[in-house]
Amino acid sequence: MAKYSRKASQKVKQAMHERKRGKLKSGRSGKKVKSRKQAIAIGLSQARREGAKVPRKKSSSRKAKKR
């Protein structure tokens, strides 16, 4: 069973393509994204918003609740 859906991989591919062309912008600040990791994160969050199969993102608040 796959961790990520096809839709999620398409979104990441699209985000990486935009980053290469210099058109990918950060959501809040609107600055140009240069980092590869950040481009992947943006693609996955877009896919997550559209309901694609993407694993839940690990947040520090969830770790604190377990203690």
LUMNU-819169 format. One record per atom (N, C-alpha, C): residue number from 0; residue in one letter; atom name; x, y, z. Coordinates in Angstrom, 3 decimals, decimal comma, padded with zeros to 6 digits. Example, Ala and Ser with C-alpha at 12.3 -4.5 7.8 and 13.67 -1.06 7.14 Angstrom:
BEGIN
<atom k="0" r="a" a="N" xx="013,190" yy="-005,690" zz="007,800"/>
<atom k="0" r="a" a="CA" xx="012,300" yy="-004,500" zz="007,800"/>
<atom k="0" r="a" a="C" xx="013,200" yy="-003,300" zz="007,800"/>
<atom k="1" r="s" a="N" xx="012,850" yy="-002,250" zz="007,080"/>
<atom k="1" r="s" a="CA" xx="013,670" yy="-001,060" zz="007,140"/>
<atom k="1" r="s" a="C" xx="012,900" yy="000,030" zz="007,870"/>
//
This chain:
BEGIN
<atom k="0" r="m" a="N" xx="000,830" yy="-001,189" zz="000,000"/>
<atom k="0" r="m" a="CA" xx="000,000" yy="000,000" zz="000,000"/>
<atom k="0" r="m" a="C" xx="000,876" yy="001,255" zz="000,000"/>
<atom k="1" r="a" a="N" xx="000,575" yy="002,182" zz="-000,869"/>
<atom k="1" r="a" a="CA" xx="001,384" yy="003,382" zz="-001,023"/>
<atom k="1" r="a" a="C" xx="001,108" yy="004,400" zz="000,084"/>
<atom k="2" r="k" a="N" xx="002,174" yy="005,103" zz="000,490"/>
<atom k="2" r="k" a="CA" xx="002,021" yy="006,135" zz="001,516"/>
<atom k="2" r="k" a="C" xx="001,380" yy="007,394" zz="000,933"/>
<atom k="3" r="y" a="N" xx="001,782" yy="007,731" zz="-000,284"/>
<atom k="3" r="y" a="CA" xx="001,306" yy="008,944" zz="-000,942"/>
<atom k="3" r="y" a="C" xx="000,494" yy="008,588" zz="-002,183"/>
<atom k="4" r="s" a="N" xx="-000,558" yy="009,340" zz="-002,433"/>
<atom k="4" r="s" a="CA" xx="-001,385" yy="009,087" zz="-003,613"/>
<atom k="4" r="s" a="C" xx="-000,738" yy="009,707" zz="-004,857"/>
<atom k="5" r="r" a="N" xx="-001,279" yy="009,370" zz="-006,003"/>
<atom k="5" r="r" a="CA" xx="-000,777" yy="009,912" zz="-007,268"/>
<atom k="5" r="r" a="C" xx="-000,991" yy="011,428" zz="-007,321"/>
<atom k="6" r="k" a="N" xx="-002,122" yy="011,885" zz="-006,782"/>
<atom k="6" r="k" a="CA" xx="-002,449" yy="013,312" zz="-006,755"/>
<atom k="6" r="k" a="C" xx="-001,411" yy="014,086" zz="-005,937"/>
<atom k="7" r="a" a="N" xx="-000,968" yy="013,482" zz="-004,830"/>
<atom k="7" r="a" a="CA" xx="000,034" yy="014,119" zz="-003,978"/>
<atom k="7" r="a" a="C" xx="001,356" yy="014,256" zz="-004,719"/>
<atom k="8" r="s" a="N" xx="001,753" yy="013,203" zz="-005,437"/>
<atom k="8" r="s" a="CA" xx="003,020" yy="013,271" zz="-006,172"/>
<atom k="8" r="s" a="C" xx="002,943" yy="014,291" zz="-007,307"/>
<atom k="9" r="q" a="N" xx="001,775" yy="014,432" zz="-007,902"/>
<atom k="9" r="q" a="CA" xx="001,591" yy="015,434" zz="-008,969"/>
<atom k="9" r="q" a="C" xx="001,749" yy="016,847" zz="-008,408"/>
<atom k="10" r="k" a="N" xx="001,208" yy="017,072" zz="-007,213"/>
<atom k="10" r="k" a="CA" xx="001,296" yy="018,391" zz="-006,578"/>
<atom k="10" r="k" a="C" xx="002,738" yy="018,743" zz="-006,238"/>
<atom k="11" r="v" a="N" xx="003,480" yy="017,756" zz="-005,744"/>
<atom k="11" r="v" a="CA" xx="004,890" yy="017,977" zz="-005,413"/>
<atom k="11" r="v" a="C" xx="005,678" yy="018,267" zz="-006,681"/>
<atom k="12" r="k" a="N" xx="005,395" yy="017,509" zz="-007,735"/>
<atom k="12" r="k" a="CA" xx="006,071" yy="017,700" zz="-009,025"/>
<atom k="12" r="k" a="C" xx="005,815" yy="019,117" zz="-009,555"/>
<atom k="13" r="q" a="N" xx="004,570" yy="019,559" zz="-009,435"/>
<atom k="13" r="q" a="CA" xx="004,186" yy="020,894" zz="-009,895"/>
<atom k="13" r="q" a="C" xx="004,898" yy="021,983" zz="-009,081"/>
<atom k="14" r="a" a="N" xx="004,978" yy="021,795" zz="-007,768"/>
<atom k="14" r="a" a="CA" xx="005,647" yy="022,763" zz="-006,895"/>
<atom k="14" r="a" a="C" xx="007,135" yy="022,837" zz="-007,212"/>
<atom k="15" r="m" a="N" xx="007,762" yy="021,680" zz="-007,472"/>
<atom k="15" r="m" a="CA" xx="009,184" yy="021,646" zz="-007,810"/>
<atom k="15" r="m" a="C" xx="009,442" yy="022,353" zz="-009,143"/>
<atom k="16" r="h" a="N" xx="008,533" yy="022,154" zz="-010,082"/>
<atom k="16" r="h" a="CA" xx="008,651" yy="022,800" zz="-011,391"/>
<atom k="16" r="h" a="C" xx="008,557" yy="024,318" zz="-011,246"/>
<atom k="17" r="e" a="N" xx="007,618" yy="024,773" zz="-010,429"/>
<atom k="17" r="e" a="CA" xx="007,468" yy="026,221" zz="-010,196"/>
<atom k="17" r="e" a="C" xx="008,706" yy="026,790" zz="-009,510"/>
<atom k="18" r="r" a="N" xx="009,268" yy="026,032" zz="-008,564"/>
<atom k="18" r="r" a="CA" xx="010,472" yy="026,492" zz="-007,863"/>
<atom k="18" r="r" a="C" xx="011,626" yy="026,653" zz="-008,840"/>
<atom k="19" r="k" a="N" xx="011,754" yy="025,700" zz="-009,755"/>
<atom k="19" r="k" a="CA" xx="012,823" yy="025,758" zz="-010,760"/>
<atom k="19" r="k" a="C" xx="012,701" yy="027,000" zz="-011,626"/>
<atom k="20" r="r" a="N" xx="011,468" yy="027,332" zz="-011,960"/>
<atom k="20" r="r" a="CA" xx="011,210" yy="028,512" zz="-012,802"/>
<atom k="20" r="r" a="C" xx="011,250" yy="029,816" zz="-012,006"/>
<atom k="21" r="g" a="N" xx="011,309" yy="029,704" zz="-010,671"/>
<atom k="21" r="g" a="CA" xx="011,360" yy="030,892" zz="-009,812"/>
<atom k="21" r="g" a="C" xx="010,007" yy="031,522" zz="-009,591"/>
<atom k="22" r="k" a="N" xx="008,935" yy="030,738" zz="-009,718"/>
<atom k="22" r="k" a="CA" xx="007,581" yy="031,273" zz="-009,574"/>
<atom k="22" r="k" a="C" xx="006,883" yy="030,802" zz="-008,303"/>
<atom k="23" r="l" a="N" xx="007,530" yy="029,904" zz="-007,537"/>
<atom k="23" r="l" a="CA" xx="006,909" yy="029,377" zz="-006,317"/>
<atom k="23" r="l" a="C" xx="007,124" yy="030,364" zz="-005,178"/>
<atom k="24" r="k" a="N" xx="006,024" yy="030,761" zz="-004,555"/>
<atom k="24" r="k" a="CA" xx="006,098" yy="031,742" zz="-003,474"/>
<atom k="24" r="k" a="C" xx="005,592" yy="031,143" zz="-002,175"/>
<atom k="25" r="s" a="N" xx="006,157" yy="031,605" zz="-001,081"/>
<atom k="25" r="s" a="CA" xx="005,741" yy="031,159" zz="000,244"/>
<atom k="25" r="s" a="C" xx="004,356" yy="031,719" zz="000,547"/>
<atom k="26" r="g" a="N" xx="003,533" yy="030,944" zz="001,225"/>
<atom k="26" r="g" a="CA" xx="002,145" yy="031,327" zz="001,478"/>
<atom k="26" r="g" a="C" xx="001,970" yy="032,595" zz="002,290"/>
<atom k="27" r="r" a="N" xx="002,625" yy="032,675" zz="003,427"/>
<atom k="27" r="r" a="CA" xx="002,400" yy="033,793" zz="004,341"/>
<atom k="27" r="r" a="C" xx="003,149" yy="035,054" zz="003,934"/>
<atom k="28" r="s" a="N" xx="004,469" yy="034,924" zz="003,746"/>
<atom k="28" r="s" a="CA" xx="005,278" yy="036,112" zz="003,459"/>
<atom k="28" r="s" a="C" xx="005,265" yy="036,500" zz="001,985"/>
<atom k="29" r="g" a="N" xx="005,008" yy="035,532" zz="001,117"/>
<atom k="29" r="g" a="CA" xx="004,997" yy="035,815" zz="-000,318"/>
<atom k="29" r="g" a="C" xx="006,384" yy="035,875" zz="-000,930"/>
<atom k="30" r="k" a="N" xx="007,406" yy="035,438" zz="-000,156"/>
<atom k="30" r="k" a="CA" xx="008,776" yy="035,448" zz="-000,658"/>
<atom k="30" r="k" a="C" xx="008,996" yy="034,274" zz="-001,606"/>
<atom k="31" r="k" a="N" xx="009,987" yy="034,429" zz="-002,478"/>
<atom k="31" r="k" a="CA" xx="010,324" yy="033,372" zz="-003,434"/>
<atom k="31" r="k" a="C" xx="010,947" yy="032,185" zz="-002,695"/>
<atom k="32" r="v" a="N" xx="010,501" yy="030,985" zz="-003,015"/>
<atom k="32" r="v" a="CA" xx="011,018" yy="029,773" zz="-002,377"/>
<atom k="32" r="v" a="C" xx="012,226" yy="029,280" zz="-003,151"/>
<atom k="33" r="k" a="N" xx="013,349" yy="029,055" zz="-002,427"/>
<atom k="33" r="k" a="CA" xx="014,573" yy="028,574" zz="-003,070"/>
<atom k="33" r="k" a="C" xx="014,916" yy="027,163" zz="-002,622"/>
<atom k="34" r="s" a="N" xx="014,415" yy="026,768" zz="-001,477"/>
<atom k="34" r="s" a="CA" xx="014,746" yy="025,473" zz="-000,899"/>
<atom k="34" r="s" a="C" xx="013,934" yy="024,338" zz="-001,519"/>
<atom k="35" r="r" a="N" xx="014,616" yy="023,212" zz="-001,785"/>
<atom k="35" r="r" a="CA" xx="013,978" yy="022,029" zz="-002,341"/>
<atom k="35" r="r" a="C" xx="012,989" yy="021,426" zz="-001,344"/>
<atom k="36" r="k" a="N" xx="013,408" yy="021,346" zz="-000,091"/>
<atom k="36" r="k" a="CA" xx="012,574" yy="020,780" zz="000,964"/>
<atom k="36" r="k" a="C" xx="011,301" yy="021,598" zz="001,159"/>
<atom k="37" r="q" a="N" xx="011,429" yy="022,901" zz="001,086"/>
<atom k="37" r="q" a="CA" xx="010,280" yy="023,788" zz="001,262"/>
<atom k="37" r="q" a="C" xx="009,292" yy="023,619" zz="000,111"/>
<atom k="38" r="a" a="N" xx="009,808" yy="023,424" zz="-001,087"/>
<atom k="38" r="a" a="CA" xx="008,949" yy="023,202" zz="-002,255"/>
<atom k="38" r="a" a="C" xx="008,148" yy="021,911" zz="-002,098"/>
<atom k="39" r="i" a="N" xx="008,799" yy="020,867" zz="-001,588"/>
<atom k="39" r="i" a="CA" xx="008,116" yy="019,591" zz="-001,353"/>
<atom k="39" r="i" a="C" xx="007,034" yy="019,766" zz="-000,302"/>
<atom k="40" r="a" a="N" xx="007,345" yy="020,489" zz="000,761"/>
<atom k="40" r="a" a="CA" xx="006,383" yy="020,725" zz="001,841"/>
<atom k="40" r="a" a="C" xx="005,163" yy="021,495" zz="001,343"/>
<atom k="41" r="i" a="N" xx="005,381" yy="022,465" zz="000,480"/>
<atom k="41" r="i" a="CA" xx="004,276" yy="023,249" zz="-000,082"/>
<atom k="41" r="i" a="C" xx="003,396" yy="022,364" zz="-000,955"/>
<atom k="42" r="g" a="N" xx="004,019" yy="021,528" zz="-001,785"/>
<atom k="42" r="g" a="CA" xx="003,269" yy="020,596" zz="-002,637"/>
<atom k="42" r="g" a="C" xx="002,429" yy="019,630" zz="-001,835"/>
<atom k="43" r="l" a="N" xx="002,990" yy="019,085" zz="-000,752"/>
<atom k="43" r="l" a="CA" xx="002,257" yy="018,139" zz="000,092"/>
<atom k="43" r="l" a="C" xx="001,104" yy="018,813" zz="000,830"/>
<atom k="44" r="s" a="N" xx="001,321" yy="020,028" zz="001,289"/>
<atom k="44" r="s" a="CA" xx="000,242" yy="020,718" zz="002,008"/>
<atom k="44" r="s" a="C" xx="-000,905" yy="021,075" zz="001,064"/>
<atom k="45" r="q" a="N" xx="-000,576" yy="021,402" zz="-000,182"/>
<atom k="45" r="q" a="CA" xx="-001,630" yy="021,668" zz="-001,178"/>
<atom k="45" r="q" a="C" xx="-002,431" yy="020,399" zz="-001,450"/>
<atom k="46" r="a" a="N" xx="-001,730" yy="019,279" zz="-001,562"/>
<atom k="46" r="a" a="CA" xx="-002,391" yy="017,990" zz="-001,793"/>
<atom k="46" r="a" a="C" xx="-003,267" yy="017,617" zz="-000,605"/>
<atom k="47" r="r" a="N" xx="-002,764" yy="017,871" zz="000,590"/>
<atom k="47" r="r" a="CA" xx="-003,502" yy="017,577" zz="001,818"/>
<atom k="47" r="r" a="C" xx="-004,804" yy="018,381" zz="001,866"/>
<atom k="48" r="r" a="N" xx="-004,718" yy="019,628" zz="001,442"/>
<atom k="48" r="r" a="CA" xx="-005,904" yy="020,507" zz="001,419"/>
<atom k="48" r="r" a="C" xx="-006,959" yy="020,014" zz="000,439"/>
<atom k="49" r="e" a="N" xx="-006,499" yy="019,397" zz="-000,654"/>
<atom k="49" r="e" a="CA" xx="-007,424" yy="018,898" zz="-001,681"/>
<atom k="49" r="e" a="C" xx="-007,936" yy="017,490" zz="-001,390"/>
<atom k="50" r="g" a="N" xx="-007,497" yy="016,931" zz="-000,265"/>
<atom k="50" r="g" a="CA" xx="-008,002" yy="015,623" zz="000,142"/>
<atom k="50" r="g" a="C" xx="-007,237" yy="014,434" zz="-000,401"/>
<atom k="51" r="a" a="N" xx="-006,020" yy="014,645" zz="-000,858"/>
<atom k="51" r="a" a="CA" xx="-005,208" yy="013,537" zz="-001,365"/>
<atom k="51" r="a" a="C" xx="-004,660" yy="012,723" zz="-000,194"/>
<atom k="52" r="k" a="N" xx="-004,245" yy="011,504" zz="-000,488"/>
<atom k="52" r="k" a="CA" xx="-003,725" yy="010,629" zz="000,559"/>
<atom k="52" r="k" a="C" xx="-002,278" yy="011,010" zz="000,875"/>
<atom k="53" r="v" a="N" xx="-002,114" yy="011,691" zz="002,001"/>
<atom k="53" r="v" a="CA" xx="-000,809" yy="012,141" zz="002,471"/>
<atom k="53" r="v" a="C" xx="-000,753" yy="011,864" zz="003,971"/>
<atom k="54" r="p" a="N" xx="000,337" yy="011,269" zz="004,471"/>
<atom k="54" r="p" a="CA" xx="000,417" yy="011,028" zz="005,914"/>
<atom k="54" r="p" a="C" xx="000,318" yy="012,327" zz="006,712"/>
<atom k="55" r="r" a="N" xx="-000,218" yy="012,204" zz="007,923"/>
<atom k="55" r="r" a="CA" xx="-000,381" yy="013,379" zz="008,779"/>
<atom k="55" r="r" a="C" xx="000,965" yy="014,010" zz="009,077"/>
<atom k="56" r="k" a="N" xx="001,012" yy="015,339" zz="009,169"/>
<atom k="56" r="k" a="CA" xx="002,290" yy="015,962" zz="009,443"/>
<atom k="56" r="k" a="C" xx="002,540" yy="015,948" zz="010,943"/>
<atom k="57" r="k" a="N" xx="003,777" yy="015,646" zz="011,313"/>
<atom k="57" r="k" a="CA" xx="004,134" yy="015,541" zz="012,722"/>
<atom k="57" r="k" a="C" xx="004,345" yy="016,938" zz="013,284"/>
<atom k="58" r="s" a="N" xx="003,631" yy="017,264" zz="014,345"/>
<atom k="58" r="s" a="CA" xx="003,789" yy="018,583" zz="014,951"/>
<atom k="58" r="s" a="C" xx="004,286" yy="018,435" zz="016,377"/>
<atom k="59" r="s" a="N" xx="004,908" yy="019,460" zz="016,893"/>
<atom k="59" r="s" a="CA" xx="005,462" yy="019,423" zz="018,240"/>
<atom k="59" r="s" a="C" xx="004,358" yy="019,369" zz="019,293"/>
<atom k="60" r="s" a="N" xx="003,173" yy="019,894" zz="018,973"/>
<atom k="60" r="s" a="CA" xx="002,069" yy="019,905" zz="019,933"/>
<atom k="60" r="s" a="C" xx="001,575" yy="018,489" zz="020,219"/>
<atom k="61" r="r" a="N" xx="001,630" yy="017,604" zz="019,203"/>
<atom k="61" r="r" a="CA" xx="001,195" yy="016,218" zz="019,400"/>
<atom k="61" r="r" a="C" xx="002,160" yy="015,483" zz="020,316"/>
<atom k="62" r="k" a="N" xx="003,464" yy="015,786" zz="020,211"/>
<atom k="62" r="k" a="CA" xx="004,462" yy="015,148" zz="021,057"/>
<atom k="62" r="k" a="C" xx="004,275" yy="015,568" zz="022,522"/>
<atom k="63" r="a" a="N" xx="003,950" yy="016,827" zz="022,715"/>
<atom k="63" r="a" a="CA" xx="003,774" yy="017,351" zz="024,066"/>
<atom k="63" r="a" a="C" xx="002,558" yy="016,727" zz="024,752"/>
<atom k="64" r="k" a="N" xx="001,519" yy="016,429" zz="023,998"/>
<atom k="64" r="k" a="CA" xx="000,297" yy="015,846" zz="024,561"/>
<atom k="64" r="k" a="C" xx="000,525" yy="014,407" zz="025,034"/>
<atom k="65" r="k" a="N" xx="001,472" yy="013,699" zz="024,392"/>
<atom k="65" r="k" a="CA" xx="001,727" yy="012,301" zz="024,747"/>
<atom k="65" r="k" a="C" xx="002,392" yy="012,171" zz="026,122"/>
<atom k="66" r="r" a="N" xx="003,128" yy="013,169" zz="026,538"/>
<atom k="66" r="r" a="CA" xx="003,867" yy="013,110" zz="027,812"/>
<atom k="66" r="r" a="C" xx="002,969" yy="013,217" zz="028,985"/>
//
